[in-house]
Amino acid sequence: MKLYLPRSRQAEHVTQLLLDTPLAATPGRTILVVEDEDAVREAALAMMDELGYRRLEASNAQSALDLVEAGEHVDLVFTDVVMPGELRTREFAQRLRELRPGIPVLFTSGYTDNAIIHQGRLDEGVHLISKPYAKAELARRIAALLADPAMEP
């Protein structure tokens, strides 16, 4: 197979992508990390520390919901899509948004089991970062969600 592209005599335009530069954390912001695998949760918590966020942790959706219901201040929830337990992640996110309308939720998964992706598309209003993720990409996604006025709690 051959691919022919039109020739251009215009000067090359170089765009520098800032993929390796994480956005700075907003001081005082709290991220709730919800992950059932200990090693993965510890890695995510370490990234939150390095990025300057205050962080809370939960090993399942029910524990995370209990923290929020107990009055813990949370600016963003970073949660695995597929977790064990009676409270499924989608239901957790729905109940969380009933308690804290507008709170940003960033999902992560190595696979989604069609929990939030249907026919190759994310459900409306769903934000997903695939595992494995780089710290810089995680920083950008969190900063963008926290900066979005539509996502303000």
Secondary structure, DSSP 8 states (H G I E B T S, - for coil): ---------S--------TTS-----TT-EEEEE-SSHHHHHHHHHHHHHHT-EEEEESSHHHHHHHHHTT---SEEEEESS--SSS-HHHHHHHHHHHSTT--EEEEES--TTSSEETTEE-TT-EEEESS--HHHHHHHHHHHHH-GGG--
